[in-house]
Amino acid sequence: MVKVIFYNLLRSKYNIKEMMVEPGTINDIIKEILEAQPEMKVNDFVTSVVFYKGLPIHYRGFEKIINANEEIIFTHFVGGG
C-alpha cells in the first residue's frame, strides 16, 4: 500500500488528512482516490503538486510509479500577503 497525505486545499476542502491506496502511477492513485472519495474533483489534483521523497512532481510527471510501502504528499502552493 501507498500512504497518501493531503495538505492545504485538499485537506481543508474535503476534510481528509490521509489514506492508503494501491501502488501505481500517480494518475492511478488519483483515480483510486476519486473512486473512494467521489466528492473530490479531478481538477483539484490537476493543479496540485506531489512531493515524493522530498522532490516535487507536477501534473506532467504524474506517470511516475509509486511503489508499495512508500509515501506521497498532495499539496497546493498558496500565497498571501
C-alpha positions, 0 to 999 in steps of 0.5 A: 500500500501507498500512504497518501497525505493531503495538505492545504486545499485538499485537506481543508476542502474535503476534510481528509488528512490521509489514506492508503491506496494501491501502488501505481502511477500517480494518475492511478492513485488519483483515480483510486482516490476519486473512486473512494472519495467521489466528492473530490474533483479531478481538477483539484489534483490537476493543479496540485503538486506531489512531493515524493521523497522530498522532490516535487512532481507536477501534473506532467510527471504524474506517470511516475510509479509509486511503489508499495510501502512508500509515501506521497504528499498532495499539496497546493502552493498558496500565497498571501500577503 
